[in-house]
């Protein structure tokens, strides 16, 4: 069976699309392709996945105008199934279903109605816009064979039978555990290293994190690994200087996950600071949480994240904080700084929970079974 991933925005090296889903399907014996944005129109094979790049348009208008090209590239692949990673690429998958009798799968990564409405429209118009997005979902669903859900909280937007939905959560692969040995307990006089992995921006909490850092002991240090996706890196750096944090904060550009994971193993605490003003953050299921747990880190996690805050509470792998309150973030940091034994135990509990439950390998089996069933139907 040939499976083609369609992306209007997700890049070739996307962690969920490539590192988890596509690679797992290749290992399961499927012929896997990925049509995605890139610097040119070339092809290459990475980890057994054949990738077709295309130069994407800029902004929403550019994405709309590129859909015809994405459709033509998809037809040229002549795959059996098309796995769509955004709402607009889902539209292409629906066209392939109607016109070419292909299997159409939509992979739901985000809470799209609120994300689209909040990012482009004034507050008074957002409920109506979100409703229109849900109407599009209703129109597309009859022409969709499966809905793959990255988290439970997005399920209610898809009014179809449960048999059509497959929950494939964004847990972490267990192959990283081999480079994350159990940590020795940090003595109370040593510094505490916090790490923030992945995209960082104002809505992901860097202003509040820096204010919290300024309120904590000089032994607290922060590593930021990843890109600033809202163009505020210069502002971040100037704020670091203004708050006299230059010697306590390191910023690393995006790097392959295996390299980033080694940085995690050298840290003590994993941080997530999604701001609660964004509804998608309330429904967030950040895969970095499970990366932190696999690396044996204690975690600081927003208490409003209804999908994953219960996991932190149940596994006792970290502390829940109010990410909008720098004082509360600082209090959480100070607790972990002053009690290295408990911080270490939190990390051990998180690591054990990944081994027992929250690992990608168990989720990948659901994806493989889904495509095996579709192949037989």
Secondary structure by P-SEA (a helix, b strand, c coil): cbbbbbbcccccccccccccaaaaaaaaccbbbbbcccccbbbbbcccbbbbbbbccccaaaaaaaaaaaaaaaaaacccbbbbccaaaaaaaaaaaaccbbbbbbbbccccaaaaaaacccccaaaaaaaaaaaaaaaacccccbbbbcccccccccccccccbbbbcbbbbccccccccccccccccbbbbbbbcccccccccaaaaaaaaaaccccbbbbbcccccccaaaaaaaaaaaacccccbbbbccccaaaaaaaaaaccbbbbbbbcccccccccccaaaaaaaaacccccccccccccaaaaaaaccccccccccaaaaaaaaaaaaacaaaaaaaaaaaaaaaaccccaaaaaaaaaaaaaaaaac
